[in-house]
Amino acid sequence: MKEFFRGSLKFAADNHVLEDFDHIPHLIGMAPTVLMGVGFVIAWEFYIRRPELPVELARQQEPLYKFLLNKWYFDEIYDFLIVRPTLWLARALWKYGDGWTIDGLGPDGVSARVLDVTRSVVRLQTGYLYHYAFAMLIGVAALITWFMFGVRAG
């Protein structure tokens, strides 16, 4: 196992970080415990011994109170800088990228054009034989004309 971790933080020969943790000043080592005790005394004073004190402090320091109450306005800043631009971009991509480009020109657009053409062609189908014969005569005349002028031009 020592061979596997030989270059890591713990086993590096020139690394003394873990050893230096034992040599920090005593005041820095005690700071978390002291600050926990100070916080406990302040909380006991504010919420058990004198519960009216937080209300008075909030009234005296109203801008600071509102700033802390609103979580440093982090949500408002995040909404302004991240959420609104992202929503704008998403809406633009949805309307123009998906709606206009993909749905308008892609598969949905092609199927819509096919439906438009078939609706127009359906009107030509009357069920009368003489209408179909007339359409075939027009087609044969167009084909003969194309062959006559197509051969001369080429």
Secondary structure in CASP SS format (residue, H / E / C, confidence):
PFRMAT SS
TARGET T0000
AUTHOR 0000-0000-0000
METHOD secondary structure of the structure
MODEL  1
M C 1.00
K C 1.00
E C 1.00
F C 1.00
F C 1.00
R C 1.00
G C 1.00
S C 1.00
L C 1.00
K C 1.00
F C 1.00
A C 1.00
A C 1.00
D C 1.00
N C 1.00
H C 1.00
V H 1.00
L H 1.00
E H 1.00
D H 1.00
F H 1.00
D H 1.00
H H 1.00
I C 1.00
P C 1.00
H H 1.00
L H 1.00
I H 1.00
G H 1.00
M H 1.00
A H 1.00
P H 1.00
T H 1.00
V H 1.00
L H 1.00
M H 1.00
G H 1.00
V H 1.00
G H 1.00
F H 1.00
V H 1.00
I H 1.00
A H 1.00
W H 1.00
E H 1.00
F H 1.00
Y H 1.00
I H 1.00
R H 1.00
R C 1.00
P C 1.00
E C 1.00
L H 1.00
P H 1.00
V H 1.00
E H 1.00
L H 1.00
A H 1.00
R H 1.00
Q H 1.00
Q C 1.00
E H 1.00
P H 1.00
L H 1.00
Y H 1.00
K H 1.00
F H 1.00
L H 1.00
L H 1.00
N C 1.00
K H 1.00
W H 1.00
Y H 1.00
F H 1.00
D H 1.00
E H 1.00
I H 1.00
Y H 1.00
D H 1.00
F H 1.00
L H 1.00
I H 1.00
V H 1.00
R H 1.00
P H 1.00
T H 1.00
L H 1.00
W H 1.00
L H 1.00
A H 1.00
R H 1.00
A H 1.00
L H 1.00
W H 1.00
K H 1.00
Y H 1.00
G H 1.00
D H 1.00
G H 1.00
W H 1.00
T H 1.00
I H 1.00
D H 1.00
G H 1.00
L H 1.00
G C 1.00
P H 1.00
D H 1.00
G H 1.00
V H 1.00
S H 1.00
A H 1.00
R H 1.00
V H 1.00
L H 1.00
D H 1.00
V H 1.00
T H 1.00
R H 1.00
S H 1.00
V H 1.00
V H 1.00
R H 1.00
L H 1.00
Q C 1.00
T C 1.00
G C 1.00
Y C 1.00
L H 1.00
Y H 1.00
H H 1.00
Y H 1.00
A H 1.00
F H 1.00
A H 1.00
M H 1.00
L H 1.00
I H 1.00
G H 1.00
V H 1.00
A H 1.00
A H 1.00
L H 1.00
I H 1.00
T H 1.00
W H 1.00
F H 1.00
M H 1.00
F H 1.00
G H 1.00
V H 1.00
R H 1.00
A H 1.00
G C 1.00
END
